């Protein structure tokens, strides 16, 4: 081993690779591009039986997992889990119906019908399908908008004690008509949500949900929890308020509650507060001792049973005016078709609800899939939830998704598959067919208390804000902006505003990318940001510039500004100034005041020649043919003319494109102009680190021509640096300070560098042509 060679050191010996040389040495694969027709025929061709079976199992996952179901190992746990989860589903369904602003019985339907179809079509083994507070509240806001109490008021005459008709008229709400219209709106919206989800699943656009980042979803669900909490205060206090939705609805609701706080029903308030305290306390016990308790304590069930019994025995409705469930009829409602005339009014809200419901469900599903080592098909989940919502909407259900608390119960009690889900549906069916009337004395404030107690998990997301601030302030701002927008503007508009803000941060981060000048770690092929490290060197005469972002129409101008700042000069200005200086030098040479020598351009007086004699010599040789004189101009020294030419201290520019993933048309044209601008002033430009896809993109955009060739591309920055140093050492690098001008022996004054002068004159037009604005 050589002295000074560490065992962890390594040496690599290879040739210098430009992209062209590398493609020649290592044969480049030809890219096979298939037409759309060929892709469709390949995808839809059913010549292979195995392919057809695979597709059928993909659409009906039950055909894949049910025949392999290990009955002895999984069935006992699924039974226990199904019974426990079913009881929770019943109570949460009844409670969440309050959020959807429909009768409690429809919450039971929503906890039953969607499970049936998901059992056949779903790919998650652990999620519990049914009502979710956020989607229920989004449905409820639409229901209250399209079917408010004011639409169902009718006048009623008041009859006195002696059965005589008085002159007083009272406005009452037609409750039956109101409930019928509200469930019709909810069902229509649910079917439309399902149609959106199925359409997205068939178009394989499940990836679009990835744009709903974790900070955005966290802020949105926290705001939704706040909306849910505010909406349940009126039920806890049992005070009359107006229905408010949209902009500042939270503030208006709180104002109404404050105005009517003196009408608070003490029995409902006590029941609600006790429910919140007891449920939250027992849930904490379940969490703390989850490894010691075989089955979590079903506290919602226990509280509901006790509260129903107390309300029935003490007759709280008659004695204390408590608000109770009242009607919870046995059996199922007949199927109904959605009201097509409502679709125009609920289109936007339905789409946002479809996205939110799916995003929450698939996020929870992926958490448990990763925990139990299996995969979830996002597009199939869209289809599964879409069909479930269409099916449920036709049977008086509202939008189904999943709830983390309910799914946690199903998984923690031993659930292994959707067999637990179908058993929980059987429990809900038993309640619908037989046990429903026993819940009729239940106070609504108890249900509201159960809803509020289950919001703890969503409210605890607030603790993530300080962590996000320390980790990434942009993500923290997305969380805060989405949360505030959803609280102030309403959930629908707030989600859209949060998404726009999130996309805006992406645009801003790419529009103003981080750029840096790289230096070389001595005796290595490593190049790092000069600002980050002390002991790295900038290679003399070479500037290495790196952009850490895709380059496109929005950031190309910023890219050029940063490049100009890093190199320390404007190539266009340098070129114009040099041409202006050369024009003046040419005039002085013609007048005999300057003479071109081997050492450059010097005044004639310094050579001992009088100007008049030299001018006479020029006049005598006027008939001589034009001769070309090579003029050496040292642009780094003081010029013999009064033109301030910016100094150029580099002869080569290396642009590191290793972090550039794509170029668009505008960026390619602008970048090509930048390269030509540097070439005109004698600065060679090399692009390093382009991957194959980016090179193909550049070729498709006609980036290369006779002046800007593929020879400027190199595999790495180090390859480009070694090539430049090799060119300089062998003398192949042209002297950028050498310029030629023509000295004419007649009276006609030429324009030096005619071709480049034309380029200067057309530069502005070329720049406008990039944007299609030239004449």
TAJO-V853660 format. One line per field, one symbol per residue. ss: DSSP state (h for helix, s for strand, l for the rest). phi: phi as a letter, one per 30 degrees, with the letter a starting at -180 (. if undefined). psi: psi as a letter, one per 40 degrees, with the letter a starting at -180 (. if undefined). A space follows every 50 residues. Layout:
ss = ???
phi = ???
psi = ???
This chain:
ss = lllllllllllllllllshhhhhhhllllllllllhhhhhhhhhllllhh hhhhhhhhhllhhhhlllllhhhhhhhhhhhhhhhhhhhhhhhhhhhhhl lllhhhhhhhllhhhhhhhhhlllllllssllhhhhhhhhhhhhhhllhh hhssssssslllllssssssssslhhhhhhhhhhhhhhhhhhhhhhhhhh hhlllhhhhhhllhhhhhhhhhhhhhhhhhhhhhhhhlllllllllllhh hhhhhhhhhlhhhllhhhhhhhhhhhhhhhhhhhhhhhllllllllllhh hhhhhhhhhhhhhhlhhhhhlllslllllllllllllllhhhhhhhhhhh hhhhhhhhhhhhhhhhhhhhhllllllhhhhhhhhhhhhhhhhlllllll sslhhhhhhhhhllllllhhhhhhhhhhhhhhhhhhhhhlllshhhhhhh hhhllhhhhhhhhhhhhhhhhlhhhhhhhhhhhhhhhhhlhhhhhhhhhh hhhhhhhhhhhlllssssssslllllsssllllllssllllsssssslll sllllhhhhhhhhhhhhlllhhhhhhhhhhhhhhhhhhhhhllsssslls ssshhhhlllhhhhhhhhhhllllllssssssllllllllllllllllll lsssssllllllslhhhhhhhhhhhhhhhhlllssssslllhhhhhhhhh lllllllllhhhssllhhhhhhhhhhhhhllllllllsssssslllllll lllhhhhhhhhlhhhhhhhhlllll
phi = .ddicddcdbbbcaddcddddddddceddddcccdddddddddcdcdcdd dddddddddbeddccddcdddddcdeddddddddddddeedddddddddd ibdedddddddcddddddedcdcccbdcdldbeddddddddddddcbded dbdbdbdccddcicdcddbccccdddddddddddddddddddeddddddd dddhcddddddddeddddddddddddddeddcdddddhcdbddbbidhdd dddddddddcddcedddddddddddedddddddddeddcddccdbedddd ddddddddddddddhddddbiddcdicbddicdddbddddddeddbdddd ddddddeddddddddddddddcibccdddddeddddddddddddbiccec bbbddddddddddjdcaddddddddddddddddbceedcddddddddddd dddddeeddddddddddddddaddddddedddddddddcjdddddddddd dddddddddddbddbaccbcdeibccbbdddcbdcbcddeibcccbccae cbedbdddeddddddddiacdddedddddddddddddddddidbbdbddk cbddedcicdddddddddddcdddddbccdcccdddcdddbdbdcedccb cbbccdcdcccabcddddddddddedddddcicdcbcbiddedddddddd dhdcbddccddddbdbddedddddddddddidddddcdbcbcccccddcd cdhedddddddceddddddecicdd
psi = hihehideiihhhiihhidddddddhhhihhhhiiddddddddehfdhdd dddddddddgddeddddehgdddddddddddddddddddddddddeddde fiidddddddedddddddddeiehedihhaihdddddddddddddegidd efiiihihhadffihiehhhhihgdddddddddddddddddddddddddd ddeffdddedegiddddddddddddddddddeddddefihiihhiahfdd dddddddddedeehhdddddddddddddddddddddddfdedhdhihgdd dddddddddddddefddddefihidchgiiiiiiiiiihdeeddeedddd dddddddddddddddddddddefiihhddddddddddddddddeffiihi bihdddddddddeeheaeddddddddddddddddeddeedehhddddddd dddeeddddeedeedddddddhddddddddddddddddeidddddddddd dddddddddddgihiihiihhhfifhhihdedidfiihhhehhhhhhfii haddeddddddddddddeihddddddddddddddddddddeeeihhadea hiiddeefhiddddddddddfdeiihihhhhhhgeeihieighhhihhei eihhhhfdehdiiaddddddddddddddddeehihihiehiddddddddd efdiaddgieeehididddddddddddddeeehiheehihihhieaehhi hifddddddddeddddddddefei.
